[in-house]
Amino acid sequence: MEKTVDATYDGEVFRPDEPVNLEVNTKVRVLIEQPGNELELKFAKKKNGGKPYAFFEFARSANLEGLPSDFSENLDDYLYHGKPFPDEE
């Protein structure tokens, strides 16, 4: 079973902020992560003052069907060096 539970450390023990459905003395693994360490979505600024966009927003809107099987390995070649897609050769 895996569940994320917020807890407070009182200097001796971690106390869950909500009830947990566990038997007394059940061993658990604790991953310590302080709130506020979440990734922040950064937006790229457009040169002509257009609406800023995030890469993932752009990627989701792109039609990625039918890309060559080596697209991720040769991304720079396809995007910047004019490598033709296999069906264009």
For each residue, the residues with C-beta under 8 A, 3 or more apart:
1:
2:
3: 20
4:
5: 16 17 18 20
6: 16 17 18 35
7: 14 15 16 17
8: 14 15 17
9: 13 14 15
10: 13 15
11:
12:
13: 9 10
14: 7 8 9 30
15: 7 8 9 10
16: 5 6 7 19 20
17: 5 6 7 8
18: 5 6
19: 16
20: 3 5 16
21:
22: 26 28
23: 26
24:
25:
26: 22 23
27:
28: 22
29:
30: 14
31:
32:
33: 37
34: 37
35: 6 38
36:
37: 33 34
38: 35
39:
40:
41: 54 56
42: 54
43: 52 53 54
44: 52 53 54 55
45: 52
46: 49 50 51 52 53
47:
48:
49: 46
50: 46
51: 46
52: 43 44 45 46
53: 43 44 46 57 58
54: 41 42 43 44 57 58
55: 44 58 59
56: 41 59 60
57: 53 54 60 61
58: 53 54 55 61 62
59: 55 56 62 64
60: 56 57
61: 57 58
62: 58 59
63: 66
64: 59 67
65:
66: 63
67: 64 71 85
68: 71 74 78 85 86
69:
70: 73 74
71: 67 68 74 75 78
72: 75
73: 70
74: 68 70 71 77 78 83
75: 71 72 78 79
76: 79 80 81
77: 74 80 81 83
78: 68 71 74 75 81 83 85
79: 75 76
80: 76 77
81: 76 77 78
82:
83: 74 77 78
84: 88 89
85: 67 68 78 88 89
86: 68 89
87:
88: 84 85
89: 84 85 86
